Amino acid sequence: MHDEWLNRWQEGRIGWHEAAGNRALKTHWTATGRNVLVPLCGKSPDLMWLCQQGNTVTGVELSSIAATEFFAEHGLEHREKDGVFEALDKPLRIVVGDYFGFSETGFNALYDRAALVALPGSVRPAYAAHTQKLVDDGAFHLLVTLEYDQSRAAGPPYSVGGDELAAYWPELRRIESRSDIENSPPKFRSLDALDEVVWLGGS
């Protein structure tokens, strides 16, 4: 799976990337002054937006290409050491490596738009369990998932239903569901429905 994602970055096949950032994040995120974890962050501009809200932001990403492009696209001076790309004048960094090997704790906020849905069903329980070890109890959570008929289109990104999500984070509330076919990769355009679902929890 790692090789597949690294190849996607090398070939520029990043159809899940939202160049303008995620609308739901900007609508529903209310936490400030937090230590925010963003798993499988890619080069998402959401990292910068979260930082601008007064948060300390740590993204974890497999591809160094993504980290390099993020800092270049935002014109951020940074230093790189041992796979950690850290902005010089902002509390923002991207840690490059296998997320399951990332062991820092003490995060009191979680933002997940493209991590859970990027993983096949066989891996998602381990991802959720690992994430729960890194994030404090009662931390602010904002997760964005997708729901569609997976018999008609294959992930990634994968469809993650509410029952599955509740098994990982039973405290999360489903606060919004909206059609997102227009913003989806081309392979999903033939679907009758593809919904982006927003989940919120913690304080």
N, C-alpha and C positions, 0 to 999 in steps of 0.2 A: 504493500500500500504506500509506503514511504517513497519508493522509486516512482510510482505513478504520479504522486503529487509534485515531486521534484521535477519530473519531466514536463508536467503541465506548465510550471513556471519557466522552465528553460525554453519552451516552445511558445509561450505567451497565450496558452489556452486557459484563460482565467475568466470564463463567462459569468462566474458568480460574483465578481468584483463590482462594487457599486461606487463609481467614480465620484458621485456627489454625496456619498454617505447614505446612511439609512434613515428614512423618514420616521419610522416608528421610534427609533432612539431619540431623535430630537423632540418628538411629541411627548414621550412618556418618561424619559429619564429625569429624575428630580434630585438625585444625590449629588452633593458637593463636599469637598474636603475629604474625599474617600481615597483609599488605596484600591484601585480598580484592576482586576485581572481580566484580560481579554484573550482567551485561548484561540489558537489557530487564526491569528489576526490578519494574516496576509499583509497587504499594504493599505488597509482600510483607512480612509480619512476620518473614520469614527474615532480613531485613537487621538487625533488632534482635537476633535470636537470635545471629547471627554476631558482632555487636558484643559481646554479653554473654559470649562465649567468649574475649574478650581480643584480638579482631582489629580492625584498621582497615578500614572497609567503604566501598566506593564503588559505588553503583548507578548505572546509566545508563538513562535512561527517556525516551521520546519525549514523553509527556504531562505537562504541569505540573500537571494535575488530580491525577494519581497521586501526585506528590511532595507537593503540598499536603495531600492526604488522609492520606498516611503520617504526616507530622509532627503533624497534628491528632489522629489516632487514637491516637498514642502519647504525646500530651501533651508533645512535645519542643519546647523553645524552640530557635529556629533563626534564622539570617540567610539572606537570599537576595540574590545578586548575580550578574548576568550568567548567569542560568539555573542557578546552583549553589545548591542548598538544603543548608545545612550546620548540623548540630546544634551548639549552643553548648557543651555539656558532655560530648559523646561523640565519639569518632573515627568519625563516620558522616556521609555526605553522599549526595545524589542529584544527578547532573548531568543536566539536562534538555536533550535535543537528539537529533539523528540519531546513532545508535551508530557509523555508518561515518565520522562526522566527529570522533569522540572519539579522541584520539591520545596520551593519557598512557600511559607505560610503567612498568615496575618493579613490576608486580603479581606476587606470589609465591603466589597462590592464586586459583582460579576456581570459582565456583558458578554453574551454569546449570541451572535447572529449567524455565524458561518462555521461553527465547530461541530455542534451536535448533529446538524443536518448533513455535514460532510462525511460522516462516519457510517459505515454499514451497521446493520442491526446487531451483528455479532460483537462489535466493538463498543457500542454506545453504553452498555451497563458499566464497563470498566472505566470509560471516560467520565461518566457521572460520579462514580465512586472516588476516582482520583481527584476530581474537581472539588468534591465535598471535603476532602482532606486539606485542601489549600485555602479554602474560603471559610471565614468565621461563621459560627452559628448566628442566625438572625441577620446576616449580611443582606444588603440590597441586591436583588437579582432582577435583571431584565434579559429574557431569552426570546429570541425570534425563531420560530419554526415554520416549516412548510407542510401543507396537507394537500395531497393530490392522489389520484388513482395510480398507484405504482405498478399495477398490471399493464398499464398503457404506456408508461415511460419509465426508464430506468435511471436511478440516481448515479452519481451524486449531482446535486444535493438530493437527499432522501426525504421521503415523507415521514414525519414523526407525529403520531396521533396523541391525543390528550391522555388516554389511559397509560400509554408508555411514559409520557413525561411525568405524570402523577406518581408513577412508581419510583422515579428518581427524586423528584422535588414535590412532595404532596402539598406543600404550603403555597405553591405558586397559583396565581389566579389568572384565568384567561380573560384578558381585558379588551382584546380587539381581534377581529378577523376580517381581512379584506382581500379581494382578488389581486393577484400579483403576476398574472400571465404576461402583461405587457413588459415587465422588467425581467422576465425569466429567460434563461438560455434558449436558443432556437429549438432544441429537441423537445421542449415542453409546449410549444405554441399550438400544437394540435389538440391539446387537452381541452375538455369542456370546462374544467375548473382547476385552479391552482391558487390556494389561499396562503397568504402570509399571516401567521398567528403570533400575537404578542402575549407574553406571560410575564407577570410582575409578582415580586414577593419581597419580604424582608422590610427593613426600615432604615 
